[in-house]
Amino acid sequence: MKTRVHNFNAGPATLPLTVLEKAQAELLDYHGLGMSILEISHRSTAFDDLMTQVEANLRQLMGIPSSHKVLFLQGGASLQFDMLPMNLLPKGGSADYIINGVWGKKALQEARKLGNARAAASSEETIFDRLPDPSRADFDPQAAYLHFTSNETIHGNQWGEAPSPPSGVPLVCDMSSDILSRPVEISKYSLIYAGAQKNAGPAGVTLVIIREDLLDRVPQNLPAMLDYRLLAEKGSLYNTPPSFSIYMLGLVLRWLLDLGGLNEIAKLNAKKAEIIYQAIDQSGGFYRGYSRPECRSLMNVTFRMASEALENAFVKVAAEQGLIGIRGHRSVGGLRASIYNACPMEAVKALVDFMAGFQVIHM
Ligand SMILES: Cc1ncc(COP(=O)(O)O)c(C=O)c1O
């Protein structure tokens, strides 16, 4: 078998090797059933047990209280850009969005197709090299909700503490690219959503964690597949769920629990990010961090070099040496190392060694 590369892809992203091995070992015969998990009914006892266990482990890891429902949906985080306003933005109401990157901007654009939504704060003026200052935000105290993106995957900025909405305004977070990377106080949030394909598993399942009383606000007669209340009532089994993705999510959650939970993974994540940012900051300007230091992402390290030609050479030579996925998002260019939970310390060390070597040759 070809040796596995150091994978810095932004999503779908690297998965823990032990998770892949477990899936491989169980692929032909899931728990002695003589069938693969891919082949069993979503109405079977075995699948029911799996869903129950996955939800219990997610609740344990994230400390999700009984006030919040957990949904396993499809359509990616992008469908949540629409489902959120369809379900929680009433006719005549207005929703607030904090924009600290392209994903938040897309979420706002979608909400505007469905109702009134405003940018209460934005750092677009400085091309999202920082977070907007919440103390200067123009919050609507009557907003149906306040939406923000905890980690902006493309520009590489991340909120340390969640912004505080005006009293009584529900806080909603797109946590796609840092869910499960650190502990968060779930009770602060009315709704959290996240596509799984960065920190939680493969593409195909989208997590929605919603405070149960908000389900009372869902309008009647939404299309069934877009209706949080119905999907919650049916335990995410209104139709066939993405069963294999949920199974893989379950293996990732087990892996996290065995590692010691979110406090432990958060320490590891902070260490990994520190090592790369230090390499950038100590390069005498050869590498330049994109985000301002106080809002740097611990998940997506974005940086630039003196010219695009140099960046292209960096990506090319890195790939030749087994360091994959370092090109920045196509909309912004530059370089980006995504170092989600499953990216091991060895990959980070290999990257900083490569950066030092590349600098010596190209200075
Ligand atoms: C923060 C954030 N939100 C939303 C999305 C869109 O996710 P999906 O492709 O699951 O729709 C992404 C994808 O990279 C993301 O990083």
Ligand as a Chemical Component Dictionary entry (heavy atoms), coordinates in Angstrom:
data_LIG
# 
_chem_comp.id                   LIG 
_chem_comp.type                 NON-POLYMER 
_chem_comp.pdbx_formal_charge   0 
_chem_comp.three_letter_code    LIG 
# 
loop_
_chem_comp_atom.comp_id 
_chem_comp_atom.atom_id 
_chem_comp_atom.alt_atom_id 
_chem_comp_atom.type_symbol 
_chem_comp_atom.charge 
_chem_comp_atom.model_Cartn_x 
_chem_comp_atom.model_Cartn_y 
_chem_comp_atom.model_Cartn_z 
_chem_comp_atom.pdbx_ordinal 
LIG C1 C1 C 0 -17.809 27.494 7.660 1  
LIG C2 C2 C 0 -18.465 26.781 6.523 2  
LIG N1 N1 N 0 -19.782 26.889 6.346 3  
LIG C3 C3 C 0 -20.422 26.262 5.344 4  
LIG C4 C4 C 0 -19.729 25.485 4.438 5  
LIG C5 C5 C 0 -20.490 24.790 3.325 6  
LIG O1 O1 O 0 -20.574 23.468 3.670 7  
LIG P1 P1 P 0 -21.261 22.350 2.748 8  
LIG O2 O2 O 0 -20.319 22.087 1.638 9  
LIG O3 O3 O 0 -21.422 21.207 3.713 10 
LIG O4 O4 O 0 -22.560 22.876 2.274 11 
LIG C6 C6 C 0 -18.365 25.323 4.588 12 
LIG C7 C7 C 0 -17.611 24.462 3.628 13 
LIG O5 O5 O 0 -16.424 24.445 3.554 14 
LIG C8 C8 C 0 -17.712 25.989 5.651 15 
LIG O6 O6 O 0 -16.388 25.868 5.818 16 
# 
loop_
_chem_comp_bond.comp_id 
_chem_comp_bond.atom_id_1 
_chem_comp_bond.atom_id_2 
_chem_comp_bond.value_order 
_chem_comp_bond.pdbx_ordinal 
LIG C1 C2 SING 1  
LIG C2 N1 SING 2  
LIG C2 C8 DOUB 3  
LIG N1 C3 DOUB 4  
LIG C3 C4 SING 5  
LIG C4 C5 SING 6  
LIG C4 C6 DOUB 7  
LIG C5 O1 SING 8  
LIG O1 P1 SING 9  
LIG P1 O2 DOUB 10 
LIG P1 O3 SING 11 
LIG P1 O4 SING 12 
LIG C6 C7 SING 13 
LIG C6 C8 SING 14 
LIG C7 O5 DOUB 15 
LIG C8 O6 SING 16 
# 
